[in-house]
Amino acid sequence: MSFTLEGKTALVSGAGRGIGRAIATKLAKAGAAVMVNDLDDTALCETRCGLNAEGHRVERLVGDLTDPTFPEKLVKAALDAFGSVDIIVNNAGYSWDGVIQKTTDEQFQAMLDIHLVVPFRLMRAASSFIRETAKKEMASGKRVMRKVVNITSIAGTEGNAGQAGYSSGKAGVVGLTKTMAKEWGRYNVNVNAVGFGLIETRMVQPLTGTDASIEMHGHQIKIGVQQAMLDSVRQACPLGRLGTPDEAASAVLFFCSPLSDYVTGEVLICGGGYHF
Ligand SMILES: NC(=O)c1ccc[n+]([C@@H]2O[C@H](COP(=O)([O-])OP(=O)(O)OC[C@H]3O[C@@H](n4cnc5c(N)ncnc54)[C@H](O)[C@@H]3O)[C@@H](O)[C@H]2O)c1
């Protein structure tokens, strides 16, 4: 049994690298036209050019999703380019960690903004198109399923020391997912979440003497995970290893595909069986 996403348009945020790029790749290979977004234009161009070179229909809109006006622009760009939005993957994210006494208001709010407020704004931006299109489809006797996949984390479903903001944002998006599943079921939209354990991307690269950092809103934010933590995850993980971006994207693809047409409001954990 197989499926195709021919004729579908997907929108994937944070698709310049890591899991987002793997998701955009899987969706494009399954036949979807894909609008990709990222903050980082160089990385985003690589995603788009690589997929265009393989003959896939991929357009890009670079920009910061936390700009309150940007989610509307992104949905409009997808509609202008491809005429539809059928799949939304809220993937963009980063971690800005710290124990609570060292976490500033700005830091905590930034985690809520990218992991919770952005998915809310993106769904709201797509809501007119989704409702109006679904009403027309239903009036003509058609049931067309659309898909939203929000990315969460075992830090959100279980909590993780040193990640008050990140975990809160990732927990919040589970509530948003379950609510939108109830609100949009009548429009034939499946709204689900995928929560990752540890997946090998720059977010979980081993911290070394020359730690990597990303620049976000004027701050240099250290990213990565202590080697000891990575070792203990491998040991405690039933599958004995971290996941790959491709494996992470496979779990997302399930929720983007007709295989999940009767699944909504759920959280699928893709973490090799590891739990905090
Ligand atoms: N890697 C893991 O182990 C892991 C575990 C649990 C959850 N996650 C989640 O998976 C998602 C993808 O993470 P990843 O590991 O691929 O990280 P990554 O750093 O490799 O990629 C994330 C991408 O999101 C982009 N991004 C961040 N903020 C943005 C913004 N405001 N506007 C536009 N783009 C923005 C970044 O530029 C980056 O290219 C994130 O939501 C992350 O929280 C990852």
The ligand as an SDF file (V2000), in Angstrom:
LIG
                    3D

 44 48  0  0  0  0  0  0  0  0999 V2000
   16.7730   17.7170   17.6960 N   0  0  0  0  0  0  0  0  0  0  0  0
   16.1180   17.2580   18.7500 C   0  0  0  0  0  0  0  0  0  0  0  0
   16.6120   16.3740   19.4950 O   0  0  0  0  0  0  0  0  0  0  0  0
   14.7430   17.7500   19.0700 C   0  0  0  0  0  0  0  0  0  0  0  0
   14.0620   17.1730   20.1490 C   0  0  0  0  0  0  0  0  0  0  0  0
   12.7730   17.5790   20.4370 C   0  0  0  0  0  0  0  0  0  0  0  0
   12.1620   18.5550   19.6710 C   0  0  0  0  0  0  0  0  0  0  0  0
   12.8470   19.1340   18.6490 N   0  0  0  0  0  0  0  0  0  0  0  0
   12.1620   20.1790   17.8810 C   0  0  0  0  0  0  0  0  0  0  0  0
   12.2570   19.8740   16.5050 O   0  0  0  0  0  0  0  0  0  0  0  0
   12.1820   21.1050   15.7600 C   0  0  0  0  0  0  0  0  0  0  0  0
   13.3450   21.1560   14.7690 C   0  0  0  0  0  0  0  0  0  0  0  0
   14.5610   21.1840   15.5020 O   0  0  0  0  0  0  0  0  0  0  0  0
   15.9710   20.7140   14.8940 P   0  0  0  0  0  0  0  0  0  0  0  0
   16.5500   19.7730   15.8530 O   0  0  0  0  0  0  0  0  0  0  0  0
   15.8220   20.3410   13.4700 O   0  0  0  0  0  0  0  0  0  0  0  0
   16.7850   22.0900   15.0540 O   0  0  0  0  0  0  0  0  0  0  0  0
   17.7040   22.8950   14.0210 P   0  0  0  0  0  0  0  0  0  0  0  0
   18.3620   23.9440   14.8170 O   0  0  0  0  0  0  0  0  0  0  0  0
   18.5480   21.9430   13.2500 O   0  0  0  0  0  0  0  0  0  0  0  0
   16.6370   23.5370   13.0080 O   0  0  0  0  0  0  0  0  0  0  0  0
   15.6680   24.4430   13.4420 C   0  0  0  0  0  0  0  0  0  0  0  0
   15.4710   25.4960   12.3720 C   0  0  0  0  0  0  0  0  0  0  0  0
   14.4350   26.4090   12.8360 O   0  0  0  0  0  0  0  0  0  0  0  0
   14.8110   27.7150   12.3990 C   0  0  0  0  0  0  0  0  0  0  0  0
   14.1780   28.7490   13.2080 N   0  0  0  0  0  0  0  0  0  0  0  0
   14.3440   28.9600   14.5330 C   0  0  0  0  0  0  0  0  0  0  0  0
   13.6530   30.0510   14.9000 N   0  0  0  0  0  0  0  0  0  0  0  0
   13.0380   30.5360   13.7840 C   0  0  0  0  0  0  0  0  0  0  0  0
   12.2050   31.6500   13.5250 C   0  0  0  0  0  0  0  0  0  0  0  0
   11.8740   32.5210   14.4900 N   0  0  0  0  0  0  0  0  0  0  0  0
   11.7470   31.8410   12.2650 N   0  0  0  0  0  0  0  0  0  0  0  0
   12.1010   30.9900   11.2650 C   0  0  0  0  0  0  0  0  0  0  0  0
   12.9020   29.9170   11.4620 N   0  0  0  0  0  0  0  0  0  0  0  0
   13.3610   29.6990   12.7030 C   0  0  0  0  0  0  0  0  0  0  0  0
   16.3230   27.7280   12.5530 C   0  0  0  0  0  0  0  0  0  0  0  0
   16.9270   28.7680   11.7850 O   0  0  0  0  0  0  0  0  0  0  0  0
   16.7190   26.3300   12.1140 C   0  0  0  0  0  0  0  0  0  0  0  0
   17.0960   26.2710   10.7450 O   0  0  0  0  0  0  0  0  0  0  0  0
   12.2050   22.2360   16.7890 C   0  0  0  0  0  0  0  0  0  0  0  0
   10.8910   22.6640   17.0440 O   0  0  0  0  0  0  0  0  0  0  0  0
   12.7760   21.5620   18.0250 C   0  0  0  0  0  0  0  0  0  0  0  0
   12.3990   22.2030   19.2140 O   0  0  0  0  0  0  0  0  0  0  0  0
   14.1130   18.7520   18.3140 C   0  0  0  0  0  0  0  0  0  0  0  0
  1  2  1  0
  2  3  2  0
  2  4  1  0
  4  5  1  0
  4 44  2  0
  5  6  2  0
  6  7  1  0
  7  8  2  0
  8  9  1  0
  8 44  1  0
  9 10  1  0
  9 42  1  0
 10 11  1  0
 11 12  1  0
 11 40  1  0
 12 13  1  0
 13 14  1  0
 14 15  2  0
 14 16  1  0
 14 17  1  0
 17 18  1  0
 18 19  2  0
 18 20  1  0
 18 21  1  0
 21 22  1  0
 22 23  1  0
 23 24  1  0
 23 38  1  0
 24 25  1  0
 25 26  1  0
 25 36  1  0
 26 27  1  0
 26 35  1  0
 27 28  2  0
 28 29  1  0
 29 30  1  0
 29 35  2  0
 30 31  1  0
 30 32  2  0
 32 33  1  0
 33 34  2  0
 34 35  1  0
 36 37  1  0
 36 38  1  0
 38 39  1  0
 40 41  1  0
 40 42  1  0
 42 43  1  0
M  CHG  2   8   1  16  -1
M  END
$$$$
